[in-house]
Amino acid sequence: MVVHRPDFLSALKAALVLALIAWQPAGWTQSQATAEVAISVDKNPIAANDTFILTLTVNQLVNDSAWRPQDVLDDLQVLGSSSSRSTQIINGETSEQTTFNTIIRAPDTAGDYTIGPVELLGATSNSIVLEVLAAADSEQLLDQRKAFMRVELNRSQAYVQEQVQLTAKLYLAANLHSGNIIPQNLKTLIFARSDGIAKPLK
């Protein structure tokens, strides 16, 4: 009796074909996943004319051209935008995400402003009500920032040519990885005299 053994290469090819057939449906399902879009802001409320970051996330890998904040946020001043992408495979399941971070300047008028919903890839995001506070009411927001400065004088009154001490304090709520502080040019400081006339410091 003659026993025929299958050729090793033929068996290997058959195994690869079966693996490819088993893999294709999962890949097809991922590519057809429904798009989900969400937006968030890094601070709310915010002071008038202050800047904040609007983050938009999509559960797919998309090109930068898909997000055009100038066309969507026509009532806000867009200062710049950046993007990042990630892909994760956990227990054989693949998840993808694209994140857009857009720097925006808040309006100069106090009030409530609605951002969104944003439509992208046929999906609609949530909406956010941004509370903008007037400059006079925004002092309470300083303690919520990751970094801010306060400038103080050691006296409220001074004689002509008298020396005064100016102290600048930097408050940090997070690690400062980089950056520099540019000293204030004291020649540009304006002092109001007792007669009401503003005079630059010499």
Summary of the structure (lengths in Angstrom):
residues: 202
radius of gyration: 29.3
end to end distance: 112.7
largest distance: 122.0
contacts: 432
relative contact order: 0.14
helix: 21%
strand: 38%
